[in-house]
Every structure is written in C-alpha cells, then in structure tokens.
C-alpha cells in the first residue's frame, strides 16, 4: 500500500465525526425552534383566555351592580306598598266600623250552611242559593248587598220548605246501576222517598240511590199519601238525615254473617244440624217413654215393655227375695234403664263444648 492511500484513508476517518456533529447541531437547533413556536402559541392562547375571563368578570360585575340597584328599588317599592296597605287597612276599618263583625258573622253562617248542605235535602232544589253561599265563603272581599239579600232570603226559604212535602224529579240509580229521572217525594229536610222506600242522596254524583236495607214498615210514597189523608197516622222517619238508615244498611244479616264465617261457619252449622237431629230424636224417644210410663202407673200389676214396667217386672219375677237382694236387683235395673234414657246426651255435651270453644 502506498503512502498516498494511507493518507487518504486517514483524512476520511477524520472528516466522518465532524459531519455527524454537524447533523446533531442542526437537529438541536430545529427542536429548539419548534419549542419556541409552541411556547409562543401557548402564551398567545393564555393571553386570549385571560382577556376573555376579564371580559366575563366585567360583565358579571355589571350584572351584579344592576341587580343590586333593582333590589334596592324593589325594597323601596315594597316598603312603600306596606305603608300604603297599612293606611288602606286603617281606612277600611274606620269606614266599615261595626260592619266588619257583621261580615264575619255572615261568613261563619255561610260556612255552616255549606257544611250542612252536604246532608240537606232542601238544598237539592236550591242550586242558586248554594252558589251564593259558595261565593260568599270563597270571596276575598266583603259581600255585596245583593249577596246579603240572597243569603237571608235563601235561609228563610229553607226554613219554610223544611216543613213541606214536595215532589221533585231526580236521577235515581236502580239495582243495575242505570240512572233514570223519577218523581220522588222530599219529606221536608228529613229524606227522599219513592215507591220502594228511602233514597240516599249522593251530593258528589248528584244522584239518588236506594238503600240496600230498608227498615220494617218503611216509608214509601203510598204510605205517605195514606198518612197525609188519614188523621193520626204515624210514619217511620230518620231524623238523622240518613245516618240511622246507613247504619241499618251496614248491619250484616244472618246470611252475611254465615258467608263471612267461611269454612268455620259451615262446620259449626253442620254440628248444629247434627245436634238438632240428635236432640229431636232423643226428645221424641223420651216423650214416647214418658207416655208409656204414665200408662204404666195406672196398671202397676201388669208390667209392660217400658222402663218402669221392666223395673216392676224385676219385683214381680221374684217376690220372695229378701229385701237386700231385691234392692240390689232393682238398683241394677234402674241404672240400666237410666243409661238407656241418657243415650245420646254425651254427644250433645260434646257438641255444646265445641260450640263454646
């Protein structure tokens, strides 16, 4: 190998590291440039966000100031209104004078009439009066003169009609649940009556429903006509305006109680039937024995086939026995006949004990 070749190789080896170092420096400068650009973009974004936040803060401050100003105005207005309301109330109290107590009494009376109107039969034929009472109770202002006149006239009409018999046409619901217009008689303020008896007036539905249970000798339109035409005729009424009739309607019958008893009631009824059969049978047997013994008493010398006759037969069969043996034999015969007469009583005692449990 010549010296030229060696020198050229050494030069190449020396130049290679320098070229690699230049590339690293270039890459480093490029990365720094990218980082500076990224930082500048972030700083610009932060500056924009800060400006937006300052704008929002300024807007919120302006809104708060406006609300504070409006609150102060409303507070002043509220204070002025309170003062004006107090002065108006004083003026109203001075001008109304003793009428304030009168209006209070009117409202209280209207509330009482409205409460009683739920169970009042007179109110059925006075819808206008009912509306007037409702208006007075619900009003926030003082009643007018027209309402006051309508109130006392309606109360007077109620007192007059509460002692009258009036035939009115009302919707009556039959047993199938179908409502139809029927002519019913309003018995004062006591109740409603049709051909079947008393009717229960349901205010919420505005219909009349017959009571499921009617009392004995219930009042009907026919019996009412007879009572009106006859002197001294008495009729059955419910002075509690249907309360007593409702209690009678809710009172269960014997069939209802048996149905409510279910299986237990059936068992008890079966035991009752068995006990009655045993009692009837043994009663008939004892009556027959009593009749035979009564006949036997008339003929003690001729014993027959009955308990007394069998006891007498013990004596007649061996009249020569001594007193002690005869007494023992008669006692055995009486005990035997007693067991026969008491047959079935143990079963009746058992059934009675089960009934008491």
Kinemage of the C-alpha trace (Angstrom):
@kinemage 1
@onewidth
@group {chain A} dominant
@subgroup {mainchain}
@vectorlist {calphas} color= white
{ca unk a 1} P 0.000 0.000 0.000
{ca unk a 2} L 1.368 3.418 -0.959
{ca unk a 3} L 1.666 6.401 1.292
{ca unk a 4} L -0.958 8.238 -0.672
{ca unk a 5} L -3.508 5.635 0.029
{ca unk a 6} L -2.828 5.717 3.741
{ca unk a 7} L -3.073 9.476 3.892
{ca unk a 8} L -6.422 9.497 2.031
{ca unk a 9} L -7.868 6.881 4.414
{ca unk a 10} L -6.739 8.882 7.449
{ca unk a 11} L -8.413 12.028 6.061
{ca unk a 12} L -11.730 10.212 5.560
{ca unk a 13} L -11.644 8.878 9.110
{ca unk a 14} L -11.094 12.379 10.496
{ca unk a 15} L -13.872 14.030 8.399
{ca unk a 16} L -16.670 11.490 9.317
{ca unk a 17} L -17.052 12.587 13.002
{ca unk a 18} L -17.219 16.225 12.011
{ca unk a 19} L -20.110 15.529 9.616
{ca unk a 20} L -22.084 13.650 12.338
{ca unk a 21} L -21.595 16.511 14.810
{ca unk a 22} L -22.953 18.998 12.293
{ca unk a 23} L -26.115 16.921 11.864
{ca unk a 24} L -26.717 16.813 15.664
{ca unk a 25} L -26.306 20.546 15.949
{ca unk a 26} L -28.829 21.086 13.154
{ca unk a 27} L -31.389 18.789 14.770
{ca unk a 28} L -30.948 20.510 18.121
{ca unk a 29} L -31.495 23.929 16.638
{ca unk a 30} L -34.601 22.692 14.833
{ca unk a 31} L -36.066 21.238 18.066
{ca unk a 32} L -35.386 24.477 19.898
{ca unk a 33} L -37.132 26.411 17.144
{ca unk a 34} L -40.215 24.141 17.394
{ca unk a 35} L -40.271 24.517 21.187
{ca unk a 36} L -40.121 28.302 20.876
{ca unk a 37} L -43.002 28.285 18.404
{ca unk a 38} L -45.082 26.004 20.677
{ca unk a 39} L -44.410 28.208 23.688
{ca unk a 40} L -45.355 31.299 21.738
{ca unk a 41} L -48.649 29.642 20.681
{ca unk a 42} L -49.444 28.696 24.284
{ca unk a 43} L -48.588 32.178 25.536
{ca unk a 44} L -50.891 33.658 22.915
{ca unk a 45} L -53.676 31.261 23.970
{ca unk a 46} L -53.166 32.135 27.658
{ca unk a 47} L -53.320 35.820 26.826
{ca unk a 48} L -56.584 35.324 24.914
{ca unk a 49} L -58.086 33.285 27.783
{ca unk a 50} L -57.097 35.971 30.246
{ca unk a 51} L -58.807 38.651 28.130
{ca unk a 52} L -61.988 36.543 27.903
{ca unk a 53} L -62.025 35.977 31.669
{ca unk a 54} L -61.577 39.666 32.310
{ca unk a 55} L -64.478 40.416 29.963
{ca unk a 56} L -66.708 37.905 31.727
{ca unk a 57} L -65.680 39.302 35.101
{ca unk a 58} L -66.589 42.789 33.942
{ca unk a 59} L -69.945 41.529 32.661
{ca unk a 60} L -70.719 39.769 35.948
{ca unk a 61} L -69.808 42.868 37.905
{ca unk a 62} L -72.110 44.933 35.720
{ca unk a 63} L -74.924 42.394 36.201
{ca unk a 64} L -74.358 42.374 39.973
{ca unk a 65} L -74.476 46.144 40.123
{ca unk a 66} L -77.677 46.178 38.072
{ca unk a 67} L -79.298 43.549 40.353
{ca unk a 68} L -78.262 45.450 43.460
{ca unk a 69} L -79.793 48.604 42.034
{ca unk a 70} L -83.009 46.764 41.125
{ca unk a 71} L -83.129 45.119 44.601
{ca unk a 72} L -82.879 48.495 46.253
{ca unk a 73} L -85.673 49.818 44.057
{ca unk a 74} L -87.895 46.792 44.819
{ca unk a 75} L -87.177 47.088 48.531
{ca unk a 76} L -88.182 50.724 48.445
{ca unk a 77} L -91.305 49.844 46.470
{ca unk a 78} L -92.163 47.055 48.955
{ca unk a 79} L -91.787 49.417 51.900
{ca unk a 80} L -93.977 51.990 50.167
{ca unk a 81} L -96.613 49.327 49.396
{ca unk a 82} L -96.611 48.120 53.002
{ca unk a 83} L -97.166 51.634 54.244
{ca unk a 84} L -99.897 52.193 51.678
{ca unk a 85} L -101.554 48.853 52.570
{ca unk a 86} L -101.463 49.674 56.290
{ca unk a 87} L -103.032 53.058 55.651
{ca unk a 88} L -105.721 51.482 53.449
{ca unk a 89} L -106.494 48.855 56.096
{ca unk a 90} L -106.867 51.575 58.693
{ca unk a 91} L -109.126 53.481 56.358
{ca unk a 92} L -111.203 50.376 55.647
{ca unk a 93} L -111.533 49.626 59.359
{ca unk a 94} L -112.670 53.151 60.073
{ca unk a 95} L -115.132 53.201 57.198
{ca unk a 96} L -116.584 49.712 57.805
{ca unk a 97} L -116.983 50.258 61.553
{ca unk a 98} L -119.229 47.599 63.078
{ca unk a 99} L -119.911 46.081 59.642
{ca unk a 100} L -116.687 44.096 59.956
{ca unk a 101} L -118.210 41.956 62.698
{ca unk a 102} L -121.371 41.598 60.621
{ca unk a 103} L -119.411 40.327 57.633
{ca unk a 104} L -117.582 37.871 59.907
{ca unk a 105} L -120.893 36.512 61.163
{ca unk a 106} L -122.164 36.255 57.575
{ca unk a 107} L -119.123 34.249 56.503
{ca unk a 108} L -119.429 31.947 59.518
{ca unk a 109} L -123.124 31.374 58.840
{ca unk a 110} L -122.366 30.695 55.166
{ca unk a 111} L -119.744 28.106 56.107
{ca unk a 112} L -122.240 26.403 58.422
{ca unk a 113} L -124.890 26.357 55.691
{ca unk a 114} L -122.361 24.982 53.200
{ca unk a 115} L -121.352 22.208 55.619
{ca unk a 116} L -124.955 21.289 56.401
{ca unk a 117} L -125.823 21.421 52.709
{ca unk a 118} L -123.953 18.151 52.133
{ca unk a 119} L -126.662 16.248 54.050
{ca unk a 120} L -129.507 18.713 53.451
{ca unk a 121} L -132.369 17.605 51.221
{ca unk a 122} L -133.766 21.127 50.971
{ca unk a 123} L -130.572 22.276 49.236
{ca unk a 124} L -131.308 19.922 46.322
{ca unk a 125} L -133.983 22.293 44.994
{ca unk a 126} L -131.971 25.491 45.651
{ca unk a 127} L -128.951 25.493 43.307
{ca unk a 128} L -128.857 29.306 43.084
{ca unk a 129} L -128.740 29.641 46.878
{ca unk a 130} L -125.975 27.053 47.071
{ca unk a 131} L -123.920 29.036 44.551
{ca unk a 132} L -124.447 32.250 46.522
{ca unk a 133} L -123.241 30.581 49.722
{ca unk a 134} L -120.176 29.197 47.925
{ca unk a 135} L -119.348 32.653 46.513
{ca unk a 136} L -119.568 34.273 49.960
{ca unk a 137} L -117.343 31.612 51.544
{ca unk a 138} L -114.718 31.744 48.780
{ca unk a 139} L -114.700 35.562 48.340
{ca unk a 140} L -111.685 37.605 49.481
{ca unk a 141} L -113.724 40.805 49.521
{ca unk a 142} L -116.697 41.910 51.552
{ca unk a 143} L -120.078 40.503 50.458
{ca unk a 144} L -122.214 42.765 48.344
{ca unk a 145} L -125.710 43.905 49.267
{ca unk a 146} L -127.138 41.597 46.618
{ca unk a 147} L -125.372 38.598 48.142
{ca unk a 148} L -126.571 39.513 51.644
{ca unk a 149} L -130.187 39.757 50.444
{ca unk a 150} L -129.898 36.435 48.606
{ca unk a 151} L -128.433 34.836 51.761
{ca unk a 152} L -131.224 35.729 54.165
{ca unk a 153} L -133.935 35.067 51.572
{ca unk a 154} L -132.437 31.616 50.907
{ca unk a 155} L -132.261 30.845 54.626
{ca unk a 156} L -135.901 31.880 55.010
{ca unk a 157} L -136.882 29.663 52.077
{ca unk a 158} L -135.018 26.731 53.612
{ca unk a 159} L -136.860 27.116 56.906
{ca unk a 160} L -140.206 27.214 55.103
{ca unk a 161} L -139.552 24.278 52.779
{ca unk a 162} L -138.095 22.117 55.576
{ca unk a 163} L -141.663 21.579 56.810
{ca unk a 164} L -143.210 20.765 53.420
{ca unk a 165} L -143.701 17.701 51.255
{ca unk a 166} L -142.521 18.337 47.712
{ca unk a 167} L -142.469 16.101 44.650
{ca unk a 168} L -139.291 16.596 42.628
{ca unk a 169} L -137.754 14.895 39.597
{ca unk a 170} L -134.291 13.492 40.329
{ca unk a 171} L -131.972 10.914 38.724
{ca unk a 172} L -132.366 7.599 40.576
{ca unk a 173} L -129.931 4.706 40.130
{ca unk a 174} L -131.598 1.278 40.037
{ca unk a 175} L -130.150 -2.103 41.030
{ca unk a 176} L -128.486 -2.470 37.607
{ca unk a 177} L -126.635 0.831 38.042
{ca unk a 178} L -128.672 2.700 35.415
{ca unk a 179} L -129.783 6.231 36.303
{ca unk a 180} L -133.183 7.489 35.183
{ca unk a 181} L -135.310 10.501 36.028
{ca unk a 182} L -138.012 9.594 38.556
{ca unk a 183} L -140.535 11.518 40.611
{ca unk a 184} L -139.581 11.307 44.285
{ca unk a 185} L -141.042 12.967 47.358
{ca unk a 186} L -138.886 15.192 49.529
{ca unk a 187} L -140.049 14.793 53.121
{ca unk a 188} L -139.090 18.207 54.473
{ca unk a 189} L -135.404 18.160 55.347
{ca unk a 190} L -135.531 14.534 56.537
{ca unk a 191} L -135.195 12.379 53.434
{ca unk a 192} L -136.224 11.347 49.932
{ca unk a 193} L -138.857 8.656 49.336
{ca unk a 194} L -140.034 6.736 46.268
{ca unk a 195} L -142.191 3.646 45.744
{ca unk a 196} L -139.503 1.299 47.172
{ca unk a 197} L -138.638 3.332 50.281
{ca unk a 198} L -135.970 5.793 51.367
{ca unk a 199} L -133.310 7.070 48.943
{ca unk a 200} L -129.733 8.064 49.706
{ca unk a 201} L -128.857 11.371 48.033
{ca unk a 202} L -125.197 11.465 46.915
{ca unk a 203} L -124.154 15.103 46.630
{ca unk a 204} L -120.907 14.451 44.759
{ca unk a 205} L -122.642 12.470 41.994
{ca unk a 206} L -125.969 14.327 42.163
{ca unk a 207} L -127.950 11.063 42.057
{ca unk a 208} L -130.266 9.224 44.455
{ca unk a 209} L -129.504 5.586 45.324
{ca unk a 210} L -131.953 3.260 47.150
{ca unk a 211} L -130.716 1.933 50.483
{ca unk a 212} L -129.784 -1.731 50.334
{ca unk a 213} L -131.645 -2.399 53.580
{ca unk a 214} L -134.961 -0.772 54.413
{ca unk a 215} L -136.494 -0.814 57.913
{ca unk a 216} L -139.699 -2.656 58.644
{ca unk a 217} L -142.757 -0.621 57.641
{ca unk a 218} L -140.510 1.735 55.693
{ca unk a 219} L -141.914 4.967 54.384
{ca unk a 220} L -142.991 4.927 50.713
{ca unk a 221} L -144.966 7.291 48.543
{ca unk a 222} L -148.137 5.209 49.020
{ca unk a 223} L -147.823 5.064 52.827
{ca unk a 224} L -147.025 8.776 52.818
{ca unk a 225} L -150.195 9.536 50.893
{ca unk a 226} L -152.198 7.452 53.348
{ca unk a 227} L -150.600 9.251 56.286
{ca unk a 228} L -151.410 12.649 54.783
{ca unk a 229} L -155.029 11.700 54.099
{ca unk a 230} L -155.586 9.941 57.458
{ca unk a 231} L -155.719 11.649 60.826
{ca unk a 232} L -153.438 10.212 63.493
{ca unk a 233} L -151.492 8.014 61.065
{ca unk a 234} L -147.847 7.561 62.097
{ca unk a 235} L -144.907 7.018 59.739
{ca unk a 236} L -141.304 5.943 60.267
{ca unk a 237} L -138.705 8.661 59.588
{ca unk a 238} L -134.961 9.053 60.125
{ca unk a 239} L -134.348 12.367 61.934
{ca unk a 240} L -130.580 11.913 61.446
{ca unk a 241} L -130.933 12.551 57.670
{ca unk a 242} L -129.902 9.054 56.624
{ca unk a 243} L -127.351 8.276 59.339
{ca unk a 244} L -129.528 5.649 61.006
{ca unk a 245} L -130.539 4.202 57.647
{ca unk a 246} L -126.864 3.981 56.691
{ca unk a 247} L -126.118 2.068 59.890
{ca unk a 248} L -129.034 -0.256 59.169
{ca unk a 249} L -127.645 -0.746 55.667
{ca unk a 250} L -124.225 -1.670 57.041
{ca unk a 251} L -125.609 -4.059 59.664
{ca unk a 252} L -124.945 -7.626 58.395
{ca unk a 253} L -127.791 -10.091 58.176
{ca unk a 254} L -127.638 -13.718 59.309
{ca unk a 255} L -126.778 -14.794 55.770
{ca unk a 256} L -123.989 -12.207 55.578
{ca unk a 257} L -122.529 -13.388 58.860
{ca unk a 258} L -122.686 -17.017 57.675
{ca unk a 259} L -120.901 -16.060 54.448
{ca unk a 260} L -118.252 -14.162 56.407
{ca unk a 261} L -117.641 -17.222 58.599
{ca unk a 262} L -116.487 -19.287 55.623
{ca unk a 263} L -115.406 -22.867 56.311
{ca unk a 264} L -115.655 -22.484 60.086
{ca unk a 265} L -119.272 -21.358 59.810
{ca unk a 266} L -120.076 -24.405 57.670
{ca unk a 267} L -118.526 -26.721 60.248
{ca unk a 268} L -120.478 -25.047 63.060
{ca unk a 269} L -123.706 -25.246 61.040
{ca unk a 270} L -123.084 -28.949 60.387
{ca unk a 271} L -122.522 -29.618 64.081
{ca unk a 272} L -125.665 -27.644 64.859
{ca unk a 273} L -127.685 -29.751 62.430
{ca unk a 274} L -126.297 -32.978 63.898
{ca unk a 275} L -127.031 -31.774 67.424
{ca unk a 276} L -130.575 -30.755 66.487
{ca unk a 277} L -131.236 -34.137 64.873
{ca unk a 278} L -129.964 -35.965 67.938
{ca unk a 279} L -131.955 -33.707 70.251
{ca unk a 280} L -135.147 -34.132 68.227
{ca unk a 281} L -134.753 -37.878 68.023
{ca unk a 282} L -133.987 -38.291 71.720
{ca unk a 283} L -136.815 -35.879 72.601
{ca unk a 284} L -139.269 -37.969 70.620
{ca unk a 285} L -137.990 -41.161 72.290
{ca unk a 286} L -138.261 -39.633 75.759
{ca unk a 287} L -141.786 -38.375 75.074
{ca unk a 288} L -142.766 -41.848 73.982
{ca unk a 289} L -141.191 -43.342 77.117
{ca unk a 290} L -142.959 -40.769 79.272
{ca unk a 291} L -146.326 -41.659 77.773
{ca unk a 292} L -145.711 -45.380 78.293
{ca unk a 293} L -144.609 -44.868 81.888
{ca unk a 294} L -147.648 -42.698 82.547
{ca unk a 295} L -149.885 -45.544 81.353
{ca unk a 296} L -147.826 -47.993 83.395
{ca unk a 297} L -148.535 -46.033 86.578
{ca unk a 298} L -152.217 -46.730 86.130
{ca unk a 299} L -151.600 -50.511 85.938
{ca unk a 300} L -148.637 -51.370 88.198
{ca unk a 301} L -149.625 -55.035 88.466
{ca unk a 302} L -149.230 -55.729 84.746
{ca unk a 303} L -145.664 -54.701 83.710
{ca unk a 304} L -145.276 -53.666 80.073
{ca unk a 305} L -142.313 -53.025 77.777
{ca unk a 306} L -141.185 -49.666 79.154
{ca unk a 307} L -138.535 -48.601 81.705
{ca unk a 308} L -140.975 -48.520 84.622
{ca unk a 309} L -142.560 -51.794 83.556
{ca unk a 310} L -139.148 -53.511 83.333
{ca unk a 311} L -138.264 -52.303 86.833
{ca unk a 312} L -141.606 -53.580 88.183
{ca unk a 313} L -141.058 -56.868 86.375
{ca unk a 314} L -137.913 -57.416 88.435
{ca unk a 315} L -140.071 -57.409 91.552
{ca unk a 316} L -142.874 -59.487 90.040
{ca unk a 317} L -140.459 -62.149 88.793
{ca unk a 318} L -139.110 -62.883 92.308
{ca unk a 319} L -141.379 -61.518 95.031
{ca unk a 320} L -139.935 -63.943 97.643
{ca unk a 321} L -136.423 -62.439 97.557
{ca unk a 322} L -135.057 -60.812 100.636
{ca unk a 323} L -135.035 -57.052 100.855
{ca unk a 324} L -131.287 -56.569 100.309
{ca unk a 325} L -131.026 -58.738 97.199
{ca unk a 326} L -134.234 -57.212 95.826
{ca unk a 327} L -132.849 -53.734 96.467
{ca unk a 328} L -129.613 -54.570 94.625
{ca unk a 329} L -131.513 -56.093 91.716
{ca unk a 330} L -133.835 -53.077 91.468
{ca unk a 331} L -130.856 -50.709 91.609
{ca unk a 332} L -129.208 -52.566 88.708
{ca unk a 333} L -132.428 -52.368 86.715
{ca unk a 334} L -132.806 -48.626 87.395
{ca unk a 335} L -129.166 -47.971 86.364
{ca unk a 336} L -129.651 -49.960 83.153
{ca unk a 337} L -132.810 -48.027 82.310
{ca unk a 338} L -131.083 -44.724 83.155
{ca unk a 339} L -128.282 -45.469 80.691
{ca unk a 340} L -130.874 -46.211 78.051
{ca unk a 341} L -132.727 -42.943 78.683
{ca unk a 342} L -129.498 -40.900 78.670
{ca unk a 343} L -128.310 -42.344 75.388
{ca unk a 344} L -127.094 -39.522 73.070
{ca unk a 345} L -126.594 -36.970 75.848
{ca unk a 346} L -122.798 -37.423 75.742
{ca unk a 347} L -122.787 -36.427 72.076
{ca unk a 348} L -124.895 -33.362 72.868
{ca unk a 349} L -122.467 -32.404 75.661
{ca unk a 350} L -119.558 -32.744 73.253
{ca unk a 351} L -121.264 -30.554 70.659
{ca unk a 352} L -122.103 -27.961 73.324
{ca unk a 353} L -118.459 -27.903 74.446
{ca unk a 354} L -117.293 -27.432 70.845
{ca unk a 355} L -119.790 -24.594 70.394
{ca unk a 356} L -118.376 -22.803 73.446
{ca unk a 357} L -114.785 -23.020 72.165
